[in-house]
Amino acid sequence: MMLILGLGALAFIALAMAKGVTRWFVDRQIDPLFAPLPEDDTKKDADAPKAAPHQWTIQEQVDNKVDLQTPEFEIRVWLGAKHGIVGDDAAACIEKARKRQSGAVRGKSALAMLACLSVMVATAIPVASDFKNREIVMAKDALLLMGLSCSTILFGRYLIRTITGKSDEPVQS
C-alpha cells in the first residue's frame, strides 16, 4: 500500500516539477535580468560614463501586456496615447507579441507533455503486467489507473495547448 501511495505522490511531484522547470526555463528566456553579464575588462577607462540600466523597448512592453492577457483594444489605445503608434504599426507590434506568446505556450506545453508521458508510462507498465499475469490487485491497480487517467487528461490538455498555442492563463504564471 505504501508503494502505491509513493508512486502516486511521485507522479504528482513529477508533474509539479515539470511545471516549475518549464516556468523557470520560459522566464529565464524572457527576463532581461538573466542576460549574460559582459566580461569585465581591466583596460577600460575609469572615467568613462557607465551604461544606463536596461530600458524596456516598446515591443517588450507590448509583449508583457499580451502575456498578461490585456485586451487588444487597450493595447492599441496605450500604444497610440503613450507612443503615437497607431494603425498597421500597432497591429504589427501586437501580432509579433502574440506569435512570441504562442511560441512560449507551445514550448512550455511540450515539456509538460513529456512529463505527463513519463508518468503515463510509469503507471501503465505495472498495470499491464498485472493484467497480463491475471493478478489484479484492486487497491494498487485502482490507484495506478487513477494516476494514469489524470496524467492522460493533463496530456490531452497540454496537447491542445501545443497545437493551438493558446493558454487560459498568463504565460509567465
N, C-alpha and C positions, 0 to 999 in steps of 0.2 A: 504494500500500500504506500509506503514511504517513497518507493521508487517511482510510482505513478505520480504522486504529488510533486516529486522532484522534477520529473520530466515535464509536467505541466508548467511548473514555475520556471523551468529553464526555457520553455517555449516563449512565455511571456517576457522574460528577461531578454531573450534574443530579439524579439520584436521591438522592445523599448530601446535596446542598444542600437538597433538598425536605424530607428528614427533619430536618435541622438547623434549618431555618426553622420547621417545624411544632413541633418541640420547644421552640424559643425562644418562639414565639407562645403555646403552651399554658402553658409555665412562667411566662411574663410575666403571664398572666391569673390563675394560681393563687398565685404567690408574693407575699406582702404587702410584700416589700422593694421591689417595683416600683410600689407605690401612689403616687399623686401626692403630692408634698410640699405641705403648706399654705404659703401665701404668708406671708412674714414681714411682720408689721405693726409699725411703729415706735411705735404708740400703746399697746402692751401694757405692763402693769405689770411692772417688772423684778423685783419681789419675789414675784410670783405663782408658785405651785408649777408645776413642769414636768410635762407629761403622762407617764404611765408608759409604758414600752416596750410594744409590741404583745403582748397576752396571747392565746394561742390559745384560741378558743372550743371547746366540746365538739364541735360539729358539724365544725369544721375538723380536729380531731384524728381524728374518725371518718372524714372524707374521706381523710385521709392514710393511715389504716390500710387502708381499702378500696383506695386507689391502690396500696398495697404488697402487695395480694392476701393480706391476713391473713384466715384463715378466720372465717366469721361467728360461730362458737361462741366463739372467742377475743375477738372484739369485744364480744359480749354479756356475757361474763364480766368483761371490763375495764370496760365501762360500769356494770355492777352493783357491782363492787367499789370502783372509784375514785370514781364519781359518783352511785351509787344509782339509776341509770336502768335499769329492768327492763321486761319485757313489751312492750306495744304501743308505748311511747315509744322503747324501744331499737330495735324493728323499724322504726319511722318514721325514726329517725336513720340507720339502715343503708340503708334504701330510698332516702332522699334522697341519700346519698353514692353509691349505685350509679347513680342517674339522672344525677348530675353526672359520674360517671366515664364512663358510656356516651356522654354528650354530648361529653366531651373526646376520647374514642376516635373518635367519628364526625367531629369537626372535623379531627383530625389525619389521619385516613384520607382524607378528602375532598381535602385539599391534596396528599397523596401520590398520589392517583388522578389529579389534574390533571398532576402531574409525569410520571407514567407515560404518560398520554395524549399529552403533548407529545413524549416520547421515541418512542412508537409511531408518531406521525405523521412525525417527523423520519426515522425509519428506513424507514417504509413507502413514502414518496414516491420515493426513489431506486430501490428495488427494483421498484416498479410501473412506473416509466419504463423501466427496463431490460427488464422483461418485455414491455412494450408495443413497444419498439423491437427486440425479439428479439436483444439484445446482452447476453447473460448472462455476467457475469464471475464465475467460481466463487469466487475468494478474497473479492472485495468483497461480492458478494451473500450469500455464506455468513456473513460476519461481520455484515452488516446484518440478515439473518434471525435470527441468534443474538441480537442485541440486541433485535430485535422480539419474539422469543419470551420472552426474560427479562422485558421490560417488560410483556408481556401476562400472564405468570404473576403478576408483582407487582401488576398492575392488578386481577386476579381476587382476589388475597389482600386487597387494600385494599377492594375492593367488598364482599366478605363481611364485613369488619370494619365497614364503613359501614352495612350492612344490619342486622347483629346488635348492634352497639355493644359487642362483647366483644373483648378482646385477650388474647393469651397472654403478654404482657409487661406490667410495670407501666407506668402511663400516663406517669409522669414520667421514664422511662428513655429 
